[in-house]
Amino acid sequence: MKGLKKTLSLNRKNSNGADGTKKDKSGSSVAAPPPPPNNAKPSATGAAPQRNAGSAPAPKAGGDASPPNIVVSSDPVHEQSTNPRTPDRAEPPRNTALNRLRAGPKDTIPIVGKPPRKQRSSRFVVTERVEIQRLPSFNETPIPDRASLFVAKLHQCRVLFDFNDASSELTGKQIKAQTLHEMLEYITSQRGVITEHIYPEVVNMFASNLFRSIPPPVNPTGDAFDPEEDEPVLELAWPHLQIVYEFFLRFIENGDFNIAIAKRYIDQTFVLNLLELFDSEDPRERDFLKTTLHRIYGKFLNLRAFIRRSINNVFFQFVYETEKHNGIAELLEILGSIINGFALPLKDEHKIFLTRVLLPLHKVKSLSLYHPQLAYCVVQFLEKDPLLAEDVLLGLLKFWPKVNSPKEVMYLNEVEEILDVTDPVEFQKIQVPLFQQLSRCINSQHFQVAERALLYWNNEYVVNLMSYNLSTVLPIVFPPLYNNSRSHWNRTIHGMVYNALKLFMEINAEMFDECMQSFKERQIKEQQDAVDRYDAWQRMREKAVKNVNGKLPANYHEVEHPPPPAPIPVDDNDILDLTLELNAATIDDVQADYLDDQGMERVPMADPGMDATYDVGNPDNQPSSPGGPQSPHVRRKSVLPVDPTVLRDLQAHRSLDDLGYPAANGRASYGEFS
């Protein structure tokens, strides 16, 4: 066998030239495919061949040269088999991902090794490696030469570096960061440094560093990207990008900034490129983008209408096409300040924006990522024009979720905020469909939905609206309140229902008794209708059996259906019993042992047999010792893995509020511009 391997190796060497760079990779008597290039990584577990990159080692004369131990396999990592004729991939894996999941804890997500790295959030195209030289500082340069030095530094900062390799070009990265800091301090502390020929240089430097393509947020392995669960991919080049953003903001806010000159360079194309960056996964960059676009909207009056239309187009694409975008919350924050500055009366353009853009944003499944900002924008419209309450509430009822309980809770939160700014006259227009939906929420078996709907009775203004329209509201909500007072599985809901019924009884006891009587009569009528339907079906069946021409199928098997129960007559004792219960019971009567600090009912954990238990009395919610006193288990979420690098970078991010930028949260309003 060794002689055959040697002969094949010599023939391959002679046929490919004297340098002998190509080698035989055969591990058996059959020739194998050509080897991978020399820079291919060796096997992680197999023996790495010792050879030079230029040529193969020549066999010794007069002796048998042992062939190199090379494993031919397409798999990057494998264990070398003890049998050279049996390929490794024929053996079943010893520890698969499924086995690791089965062997791991039941209520945690296992972290095996290093998690797969997702693709970075942006794509910088570095065509060639450029070495930059450190330029003199502004303090070391005479005043007449500082303008040309400023331009030279701007040109120097247009050079991009590849941050995928943290150890490459360290000197150039440090020089660029230092240069950006020098220019930031220069335009902040000096006056008269922003001249006409500086504007294109600053805009070009900003565009060169920031405008790039944002790839779709997709995991390379596993499930699709979930913005609510997956950690964001932080921008690797952020040490440079942050200073560029700060420099551009100082440039716009400088006292020497001339809007007439800047209009030539900060145009519609610039705004569109800026809006594309809002899809970045890095929340730090979106924070700076929000403030940057906010400043541009405030200073460039000619771009205001275009910015609003462009943001609308982003929303349209998000709602009706992709349903994936990372910067919806930041864009809504900008719109919140814009809406706050709308002039009265509102234009038809703005009303159309409310009904056709903001309201459809409620139907996206990722509503939780931007719902607080969206609700703020809607409430701002209603504070400007209370007559829009009917359109808004009917629009919300149109998009009301059917099976998504967390989303339904968000809708209930927003509706309560809307009712707080709704006039009593407008409330009368929507009270019937609104409380019909609230009745369905009270009947929900999801206790958080029912609880959130019942919290409306803790809002003094909403209770006043109910009391003024009690003849319309009480007949709608009484049936679900009465049913849940008897049959709901959650004890907290029982107490809240009793409070709501007691409140209605205190407002108008006579109307409460009438609703109770009407509800009982309606129940009796429904039971009587069921009996009548059963009797009619039995009469029809008897006629069919007596029909001489009729014939039943051969495989017909009759199933006996018991008759429905007979109607129960109305008894005044039921009303009296409920009244006594309401006078004696409130939510405070719910046993405290069954509730946690947030008022939620304690339930057993998914795995009560775990060694560590959670002490409810411990404010830090630390696991108590297994041998300690047994405390009731409380509901808790699964333990999600957290990347410490991402967490550290996000905590180290300096918010724009800390940098001294006023109204960085997007709440400053601008006057309406026609």
Secondary structure, DSSP 8 states (H G I E B T S, - for coil): -HHHHHHHHHHHHHHH-SS--S----SSSS-------TTS---SSS------SS------TTS----------S-SS----SSTTS-GGGS--SS-HHHHHHHS-SSB----SS------S-B----S---------STTS-GGGHHHHHHHHHHHTT-----SSTTSSHHHHHHHHHHHHHHHHHHHH-SS---TTHHHHHHHHHHHHH--B------SSSS---TTTS-----TTHHHHHHHHHHHHHHHHSTT--HHHHTTTS-HHHHHHHHHGGG-S-HHHHHHHHHHHHHHHHH-GGGHHHHHHHHHHHHHHIIIII---S-HHHHHHHHHHHHHT--SS--HHHHHHIIIIIGGGGGSTTGGGTHHHHHHHHHHHHHH-GGGHHHHHHHHHHT--SS-HHHHHHHHHHHHHHHHT--HHHHHHHHHHHHHHHHHHHT-SSHHHHHHHHGGGG-HHHHHHHHHTHHHHHHHHHHHHHHHHHH-S-HHHHHHHHHHHHHHHHH-HHHHHHHHHHHHHHHHHHHHHHHHHHHHHHHHHHHHHH-TT----TT----------------HHHHHHHHHHHHH--GGGS-GGGB-TTS-B----S-TT-S-EE-TT-TT--EE-TTS----------B----HHHHHHHHH---TTTTT-TTTTS--------
